[in-house]
């Protein structure tokens, strides 16, 4: 089991980024969340299989069709930081 937190900057709010990230995460059997931040970024927490987290990380670099990704930061996270499922906040 692995966990990672991502901060995605660019045109990521108002373009279905969180809902699309949730779809991707659920398809990869990941737990966690995607939240809008006040500074315009989206925070994504992913917990699950390390290979699945890497696949999500690759998807986050492009996002949904109307998004524009300028920068992604990644940091370690605790496995216990996610509840059941994957939610959008």
N, CA, C and O atoms as a GROMACS GRO file, in nm:
protein
  356
    1UNK      N    1   0.085  -0.118   0.000
    1UNK     CA    2   0.000   0.000   0.000
    1UNK      C    3   0.090   0.125   0.000
    1UNK      O    4   0.188   0.132   0.074
    2UNK      N    5   0.055   0.220  -0.084
    2UNK     CA    6   0.128   0.346  -0.096
    2UNK      C    7   0.032   0.462  -0.086
    2UNK      O    8  -0.090   0.445  -0.096
    3UNK      N    9   0.087   0.581  -0.067
    3UNK     CA   10   0.004   0.702  -0.062
    3UNK      C   11   0.085   0.820  -0.114
    3UNK      O   12   0.206   0.829  -0.092
    4UNK      N   13   0.017   0.910  -0.184
    4UNK     CA   14   0.081   1.031  -0.236
    4UNK      C   15  -0.020   1.145  -0.239
    4UNK      O   16  -0.140   1.123  -0.260
    5UNK      N   17   0.030   1.265  -0.219
    5UNK     CA   18  -0.052   1.386  -0.229
    5UNK      C   19   0.003   1.468  -0.344
    5UNK      O   20   0.124   1.489  -0.357
    6UNK      N   21  -0.089   1.515  -0.428
    6UNK     CA   22  -0.054   1.597  -0.544
    6UNK      C   23  -0.120   1.733  -0.532
    6UNK      O   24  -0.234   1.744  -0.487
    7UNK      N   25  -0.048   1.836  -0.574
    7UNK     CA   26  -0.103   1.971  -0.586
    7UNK      C   27  -0.091   2.008  -0.733
    7UNK      O   28   0.019   2.019  -0.787
    8UNK      N   29  -0.206   2.028  -0.797
    8UNK     CA   30  -0.209   2.051  -0.942
    8UNK      C   31  -0.248   2.196  -0.967
    8UNK      O   32  -0.354   2.242  -0.922
    9UNK      N   33  -0.162   2.269  -1.038
    9UNK     CA   34  -0.186   2.411  -1.068
    9UNK      C   35  -0.210   2.431  -1.216
    9UNK      O   36  -0.160   2.355  -1.299
   10UNK      N   37  -0.286   2.533  -1.248
   10UNK     CA   38  -0.318   2.567  -1.386
   10UNK      C   39  -0.466   2.598  -1.395
   10UNK      O   40  -0.526   2.647  -1.299
   11UNK      N   41  -0.524   2.569  -1.508
   11UNK     CA   42  -0.669   2.584  -1.524
   11UNK      C   43  -0.730   2.450  -1.483
   11UNK      O   44  -0.756   2.363  -1.567
   12UNK      N   45  -0.754   2.435  -1.352
   12UNK     CA   46  -0.799   2.307  -1.298
   12UNK      C   47  -0.928   2.319  -1.217
   12UNK      O   48  -0.980   2.218  -1.169
   13UNK      N   49  -0.979   2.439  -1.203
   13UNK     CA   50  -1.107   2.456  -1.134
   13UNK      C   51  -1.210   2.502  -1.238
   13UNK      O   52  -1.182   2.586  -1.323
   14UNK      N   53  -1.330   2.444  -1.228
   14UNK     CA   54  -1.436   2.478  -1.322
   14UNK      C   55  -1.428   2.404  -1.454
   14UNK      O   56  -1.494   2.442  -1.551
   15UNK      N   57  -1.346   2.298  -1.460
   15UNK     CA   58  -1.330   2.222  -1.584
   15UNK      C   59  -1.350   2.072  -1.561
   15UNK      O   60  -1.301   1.989  -1.638
   16UNK      N   61  -1.422   2.037  -1.456
   16UNK     CA   62  -1.450   1.897  -1.422
   16UNK      C   63  -1.326   1.819  -1.383
   16UNK      O   64  -1.322   1.697  -1.397
   17UNK      N   65  -1.225   1.889  -1.334
   17UNK     CA   66  -1.100   1.822  -1.298
   17UNK      C   67  -1.121   1.724  -1.182
   17UNK      O   68  -1.078   1.609  -1.189
   18UNK      N   69  -1.186   1.770  -1.075
   18UNK     CA   70  -1.204   1.683  -0.957
   18UNK      C   71  -1.288   1.560  -0.991
   18UNK      O   72  -1.253   1.448  -0.954
   19UNK      N   73  -1.399   1.580  -1.061
   19UNK     CA   74  -1.485   1.466  -1.096
   19UNK      C   75  -1.412   1.369  -1.188
   19UNK      O   76  -1.426   1.247  -1.173
   20UNK      N   77  -1.335   1.421  -1.280
   20UNK     CA   78  -1.258   1.335  -1.371
   20UNK      C   79  -1.148   1.260  -1.296
   20UNK      O   80  -1.123   1.143  -1.322
   21UNK      N   81  -1.083   1.329  -1.202
   21UNK     CA   82  -0.981   1.263  -1.120
   21UNK      C   83  -1.044   1.151  -1.038
   21UNK      O   84  -0.985   1.045  -1.020
   22UNK      N   85  -1.164   1.176  -0.987
   22UNK     CA   86  -1.235   1.074  -0.909
   22UNK      C   87  -1.264   0.952  -0.996
   22UNK      O   88  -1.243   0.838  -0.952
   23UNK      N   89  -1.312   0.973  -1.118
   23UNK     CA   90  -1.338   0.862  -1.209
   23UNK      C   91  -1.212   0.780  -1.234
   23UNK      O   92  -1.215   0.657  -1.230
   24UNK      N   93  -1.102   0.849  -1.259
   24UNK     CA   94  -0.975   0.780  -1.283
   24UNK      C   95  -0.932   0.701  -1.160
   24UNK      O   96  -0.892   0.585  -1.171
   25UNK      N   97  -0.941   0.763  -1.043
   25UNK     CA   98  -0.899   0.698  -0.919
   25UNK      C   99  -0.984   0.575  -0.889
   25UNK      O  100  -0.931   0.471  -0.850
   26UNK      N  101  -1.114   0.586  -0.907
   26UNK     CA  102  -1.202   0.472  -0.881
   26UNK      C  103  -1.173   0.358  -0.979
   26UNK      O  104  -1.175   0.241  -0.940
   27UNK      N  105  -1.146   0.391  -1.104
   27UNK     CA  106  -1.113   0.289  -1.203
   27UNK      C  107  -0.982   0.217  -1.166
   27UNK      O  108  -0.962   0.101  -1.202
   28UNK      N  109  -0.895   0.287  -1.094
   28UNK     CA  110  -0.766   0.231  -1.052
   28UNK      C  111  -0.773   0.171  -0.911
   28UNK      O  112  -0.672   0.126  -0.857
   29UNK      N  113  -0.893   0.169  -0.853
   29UNK     CA  114  -0.915   0.114  -0.719
   29UNK      C  115  -0.835   0.188  -0.612
   29UNK      O  116  -0.778   0.128  -0.522
   30UNK      N  117  -0.831   0.320  -0.624
   30UNK     CA  118  -0.762   0.404  -0.526
   30UNK      C  119  -0.862   0.469  -0.431
   30UNK      O  120  -0.977   0.494  -0.468
   31UNK      N  121  -0.818   0.495  -0.311
   31UNK     CA  122  -0.896   0.570  -0.213
   31UNK      C  123  -0.836   0.710  -0.204
   31UNK      O  124  -0.720   0.730  -0.240
   32UNK      N  125  -0.916   0.806  -0.155
   32UNK     CA  126  -0.862   0.940  -0.134
   32UNK      C  127  -0.964   1.048  -0.163
   32UNK      O  128  -1.084   1.030  -0.140
   33UNK      N  129  -0.913   1.161  -0.213
   33UNK     CA  130  -1.001   1.274  -0.241
   33UNK      C  131  -0.938   1.369  -0.340
   33UNK      O  132  -0.817   1.364  -0.366
   34UNK      N  133  -1.021   1.456  -0.395
   34UNK     CA  134  -0.977   1.568  -0.480
   34UNK      C  135  -1.051   1.692  -0.430
   34UNK      O  136  -1.174   1.695  -0.431
   35UNK      N  137  -0.976   1.792  -0.386
   35UNK     CA  138  -1.034   1.914  -0.329
   35UNK      C  139  -0.982   2.038  -0.399
   35UNK      O  140  -0.864   2.046  -0.432
   36UNK      N  141  -1.071   2.134  -0.423
   36UNK     CA  142  -1.028   2.266  -0.468
   36UNK      C  143  -0.962   2.338  -0.352
   36UNK      O  144  -1.006   2.327  -0.238
   37UNK      N  145  -0.856   2.410  -0.382
   37UNK     CA  146  -0.789   2.494  -0.282
   37UNK      C  147  -0.818   2.640  -0.312
   37UNK      O  148  -0.846   2.676  -0.426
   38UNK      N  149  -0.811   2.722  -0.211
   38UNK     CA  150  -0.842   2.865  -0.228
   38UNK      C  151  -0.750   2.935  -0.327
   38UNK      O  152  -0.788   3.034  -0.388
   39UNK      N  153  -0.628   2.884  -0.342
   39UNK     CA  154  -0.532   2.950  -0.432
   39UNK      C  155  -0.549   2.908  -0.578
   39UNK      O  156  -0.469   2.946  -0.664
   40UNK      N  157  -0.654   2.828  -0.608
   40UNK     CA  158  -0.683   2.789  -0.745
   40UNK      C  159  -0.630   2.652  -0.784
   40UNK      O  160  -0.663   2.602  -0.892
   41UNK      N  161  -0.550   2.592  -0.699
   41UNK     CA  162  -0.499   2.458  -0.727
   41UNK      C  163  -0.601   2.353  -0.684
   41UNK      O  164  -0.700   2.383  -0.617
   42UNK      N  165  -0.575   2.229  -0.725
   42UNK     CA  166  -0.652   2.114  -0.679
   42UNK      C  167  -0.555   2.022  -0.604
   42UNK      O  168  -0.446   1.992  -0.652
   43UNK      N  169  -0.597   1.979  -0.486
   43UNK     CA  170  -0.521   1.882  -0.407
   43UNK      C  171  -0.582   1.745  -0.430
   43UNK      O  172  -0.704   1.728  -0.420
   44UNK      N  173  -0.498   1.647  -0.460
   44UNK     CA  174  -0.543   1.510  -0.481
   44UNK      C  175  -0.463   1.419  -0.389
   44UNK      O  176  -0.340   1.417  -0.393
   45UNK      N  177  -0.534   1.343  -0.307
   45UNK     CA  178  -0.473   1.241  -0.222
   45UNK      C  179  -0.510   1.106  -0.279
   45UNK      O  180  -0.627   1.078  -0.303
   46UNK      N  181  -0.410   1.021  -0.300
   46UNK     CA  182  -0.435   0.887  -0.354
   46UNK      C  183  -0.367   0.783  -0.266
   46UNK      O  184  -0.249   0.795  -0.232
   47UNK      N  185  -0.444   0.681  -0.229
   47UNK     CA  186  -0.393   0.571  -0.147
   47UNK      C  187  -0.430   0.440  -0.214
   47UNK      O  188  -0.545   0.419  -0.252
   48UNK      N  189  -0.331   0.351  -0.228
   48UNK     CA  190  -0.356   0.221  -0.289
   48UNK      C  191  -0.229   0.163  -0.345
   48UNK      O  192  -0.120   0.191  -0.297
   49UNK      N  193  -0.243   0.082  -0.446
   49UNK     CA  194  -0.131   0.017  -0.512
   49UNK      C  195  -0.038   0.122  -0.575
   49UNK      O  196  -0.084   0.216  -0.640
   50UNK      N  197   0.092   0.105  -0.555
   50UNK     CA  198   0.190   0.202  -0.605
   50UNK      C  199   0.181   0.221  -0.756
   50UNK      O  200   0.192   0.334  -0.805
   51UNK      N  201   0.163   0.114  -0.831
   51UNK     CA  202   0.153   0.125  -0.976
   51UNK      C  203   0.028   0.203  -1.016
   51UNK      O  204   0.031   0.280  -1.113
   52UNK      N  205  -0.081   0.184  -0.944
   52UNK     CA  206  -0.204   0.259  -0.972
   52UNK      C  207  -0.186   0.407  -0.943
   52UNK      O  208  -0.237   0.492  -1.017
   53UNK      N  209  -0.114   0.439  -0.838
   53UNK     CA  210  -0.087   0.580  -0.806
   53UNK      C  211  -0.003   0.642  -0.918
   53UNK      O  212  -0.025   0.758  -0.954
   54UNK      N  213   0.092   0.568  -0.972
   54UNK     CA  214   0.174   0.620  -1.082
   54UNK      C  215   0.089   0.644  -1.206
   54UNK      O  216   0.110   0.742  -1.277
   55UNK      N  217  -0.006   0.556  -1.232
   55UNK     CA  218  -0.096   0.576  -1.346
   55UNK      C  219  -0.182   0.700  -1.325
   55UNK      O  220  -0.205   0.776  -1.420
   56UNK      N  221  -0.230   0.721  -1.204
   56UNK     CA  222  -0.306   0.843  -1.174
   56UNK      C  223  -0.217   0.965  -1.192
   56UNK      O  224  -0.260   1.066  -1.248
   57UNK      N  225  -0.094   0.957  -1.144
   57UNK     CA  226   0.000   1.070  -1.158
   57UNK      C  227   0.019   1.106  -1.305
   57UNK      O  228   0.024   1.224  -1.340
   58UNK      N  229   0.029   1.006  -1.392
   58UNK     CA  230   0.042   1.033  -1.536
   58UNK      C  231  -0.082   1.104  -1.588
   58UNK      O  232  -0.072   1.198  -1.667
   59UNK      N  233  -0.200   1.058  -1.545
   59UNK     CA  234  -0.324   1.123  -1.589
   59UNK      C  235  -0.331   1.267  -1.539
   59UNK      O  236  -0.375   1.355  -1.612
   60UNK      N  237  -0.289   1.291  -1.416
   60UNK     CA  238  -0.293   1.426  -1.360
   60UNK      C  239  -0.210   1.525  -1.441
   60UNK      O  240  -0.239   1.645  -1.442
   61UNK      N  241  -0.109   1.477  -1.509
   61UNK     CA  242  -0.024   1.566  -1.590
   61UNK      C  243  -0.097   1.624  -1.710
   61UNK      O  244  -0.055   1.725  -1.766
   62UNK      N  245  -0.208   1.560  -1.751
   62UNK     CA  246  -0.286   1.613  -1.864
   62UNK      C  247  -0.426   1.654  -1.822
   62UNK      O  248  -0.480   1.752  -1.874
   63UNK      N  249  -0.487   1.579  -1.729
   63UNK     CA  250  -0.621   1.612  -1.682
   63UNK      C  251  -0.728   1.594  -1.789
   63UNK      O  252  -0.701   1.536  -1.895
   64UNK      N  253  -0.849   1.642  -1.761
   64UNK     CA  254  -0.958   1.632  -1.858
   64UNK      C  255  -0.936   1.730  -1.974
   64UNK      O  256  -0.849   1.817  -1.966
   65UNK      N  257  -1.015   1.718  -2.081
   65UNK     CA  258  -0.992   1.798  -2.202
   65UNK      C  259  -0.985   1.950  -2.183
   65UNK      O  260  -0.905   2.015  -2.250
   66UNK      N  261  -1.065   2.008  -2.096
   66UNK     CA  262  -1.066   2.155  -2.082
   66UNK      C  263  -0.965   2.208  -1.981
   66UNK      O  264  -0.957   2.329  -1.961
   67UNK      N  265  -0.890   2.121  -1.919
   67UNK     CA  266  -0.792   2.163  -1.819
   67UNK      C  267  -0.661   2.203  -1.888
   67UNK      O  268  -0.632   2.162  -2.000
   68UNK      N  269  -0.583   2.284  -1.815
   68UNK     CA  270  -0.447   2.317  -1.857
   68UNK      C  271  -0.359   2.301  -1.733
   68UNK      O  272  -0.377   2.372  -1.634
   69UNK      N  273  -0.265   2.209  -1.739
   69UNK     CA  274  -0.181   2.180  -1.624
   69UNK      C  275  -0.051   2.259  -1.639
   69UNK      O  276   0.024   2.241  -1.736
   70UNK      N  277  -0.025   2.347  -1.542
   70UNK     CA  278   0.099   2.426  -1.544
   70UNK      C  279   0.208   2.363  -1.457
   70UNK      O  280   0.326   2.370  -1.489
   71UNK      N  281   0.167   2.302  -1.346
   71UNK     CA  282   0.265   2.249  -1.252
   71UNK      C  283   0.199   2.146  -1.161
   71UNK      O  284   0.083   2.161  -1.122
   72UNK      N  285   0.273   2.042  -1.128
   72UNK     CA  286   0.228   1.943  -1.031
   72UNK      C  287   0.337   1.926  -0.926
   72UNK      O  288   0.454   1.906  -0.959
   73UNK      N  289   0.297   1.933  -0.802
   73UNK     CA  290   0.387   1.902  -0.691
   73UNK      C  291   0.339   1.772  -0.629
   73UNK      O  292   0.219   1.746  -0.621
   74UNK      N  293   0.433   1.690  -0.586
   74UNK     CA  294   0.400   1.561  -0.525
   74UNK      C  295   0.474   1.549  -0.394
   74UNK      O  296   0.591   1.587  -0.382
   75UNK      N  297   0.405   1.495  -0.294
   75UNK     CA  298   0.469   1.471  -0.166
   75UNK      C  299   0.414   1.341  -0.108
   75UNK      O  300   0.304   1.298  -0.143
   76UNK      N  301   0.490   1.279  -0.018
   76UNK     CA  302   0.440   1.158   0.046
   76UNK      C  303   0.319   1.188   0.132
   76UNK      O  304   0.300   1.301   0.178
   77UNK      N  305   0.238   1.088   0.154
   77UNK     CA  306   0.120   1.102   0.239
   77UNK      C  307   0.105   0.975   0.320
   77UNK      O  308   0.166   0.872   0.289
   78UNK      N  309   0.025   0.982   0.425
   78UNK     CA  310  -0.001   0.866   0.507
   78UNK      C  311  -0.116   0.784   0.454
   78UNK      O  312  -0.216   0.839   0.405
   79UNK      N  313  -0.103   0.654   0.462
   79UNK     CA  314  -0.209   0.564   0.414
   79UNK      C  315  -0.339   0.584   0.489
   79UNK      O  316  -0.446   0.558   0.435
   80UNK      N  317  -0.330   0.630   0.614
   80UNK     CA  318  -0.451   0.646   0.696
   80UNK      C  319  -0.520   0.780   0.674
   80UNK      O  320  -0.618   0.810   0.742
   81UNK      N  321  -0.471   0.860   0.580
   81UNK     CA  322  -0.530   0.991   0.554
   81UNK      C  323  -0.656   0.984   0.468
   81UNK      O  324  -0.730   1.082   0.457
   82UNK      N  325  -0.680   0.870   0.406
   82UNK     CA  326  -0.796   0.854   0.318
   82UNK      C  327  -0.900   0.765   0.386
   82UNK      O  328  -0.866   0.667   0.453
   83UNK      N  329  -1.025   0.801   0.367
   83UNK     CA  330  -1.134   0.715   0.414
   83UNK      C  331  -1.164   0.610   0.309
   83UNK      O  332  -1.079   0.576   0.227
   84UNK      N  333  -1.284   0.560   0.313
   84UNK     CA  334  -1.328   0.464   0.212
   84UNK      C  335  -1.363   0.537   0.083
   84UNK      O  336  -1.417   0.647   0.088
   85UNK      N  337  -1.334   0.477  -0.029
   85UNK     CA  338  -1.372   0.536  -0.156
   85UNK      C  339  -1.288   0.655  -0.194
   85UNK      O  340  -1.181   0.677  -0.137
   86UNK      N  341  -1.336   0.731  -0.290
   86UNK     CA  342  -1.267   0.851  -0.338
   86UNK      C  343  -1.372   0.961  -0.352
   86UNK      O  344  -1.470   0.945  -0.424
   87UNK      N  345  -1.352   1.071  -0.282
   87UNK     CA  346  -1.453   1.176  -0.277
   87UNK      C  347  -1.400   1.308  -0.333
   87UNK      O  348  -1.279   1.331  -0.339
   88UNK      N  349  -1.491   1.392  -0.374
   88UNK     CA  350  -1.459   1.528  -0.416
   88UNK      C  351  -1.510   1.623  -0.310
   88UNK      O  352  -1.625   1.613  -0.266
   89UNK      N  353  -1.425   1.714  -0.270
   89UNK     CA  354  -1.464   1.810  -0.168
   89UNK      C  355  -1.479   1.948  -0.222
   89UNK      O  356  -1.511   2.040  -0.147
   0.00000   0.00000   0.00000
